[in-house]
């Protein structure tokens, strides 16, 4: 009798312990979920109807640059016919083999409704355009409305500054320059430009041939300063293939893909194949770094960045072309909050997410290289709690 009683008491005690363990686990999960949902991040939905179809049977080639001007007009640069299949550009054949299609001019301007307003640029032989790049790469609109274009072709060593109508203002550098990472007279396959209007300086991520950030006077092109990773003197040493388990490389790998200055004068540099963002003062003093999708090989994860439009620029939006995503990052801590996107051809999916920009309303614009060949808009939907590490395709919510 007593033996039975002891057994029942013991079983009851074990049952209570099990129930307490389950309750504790439930509370832990609940607290974790509450903590996670307390983290706020911007939310977006793809706009599947932006932009409108191009006129003249025009097609986009690999689309490798995007920026937004003071009027909220969206500018892109692409590689046009050079990256179109012969069957795609049948109307360009001599004689034409079809009614459609042909490559659009390299530089296109869109309004907020998605209408194409202007198109111009290239090819290299076009009069009045300087040494137009062999391979267009990167577009920036400065505070005066000037258009800056770079190029990463094998012989590209120039940066062009043009009017909004496509007239050359000034050419910086020289074609066929073959400049090294410590030369100050030209560039080597530069990727992108950022213009600091207040100081009239241009930061050039240089780039596909060189391993540096270089700063020039935005009017004269006079050299000011340059640096490599961690603020080191740039080096053209061959670092070999990226190894995610090795100590961090002390130099940038190719390409140095972006250099963007925030309002607080912190410069963020995309060291693409090293899967990292490095932060510097405008003088090139290293401040901090963070790795993203550190095991990414191939073309790397850190392709391009843009800042949110709040006064503090609280968030970084980073394009990751290898993993087909856009990351949302806390700018001060460099902590990854969430991401959206997936590989594919449908709206909201990506193939070669190359460049990114933000308009005054907080909407994001992305371009896609390789066979992606398009620009997309993601409408800003305000702040919301972070629910998922990756949101996948941010398709518009169904309307009632």
PyMOL commands that set and color helices and strands:
alter all, ss='L'
color gray80, all
select helices_A, chain A and resi 2-38+80-83+90-92+229-231+272-274
alter helices_A, ss='H'
color red, helices_A
select strands_A, chain A and resi 40-46+58-59+63-68+74-78+102-103+107-110+116-120+136-141+147-151+158-162+168-173+192-196+201-206+212-217+223-227+256-261+266-271+276-281+286-291+304-307+315-320+325-330+336-340+353-358+364-368+374-385
alter strands_A, ss='S'
color yellow, strands_A
deselect
rebuild
show_as cartoon
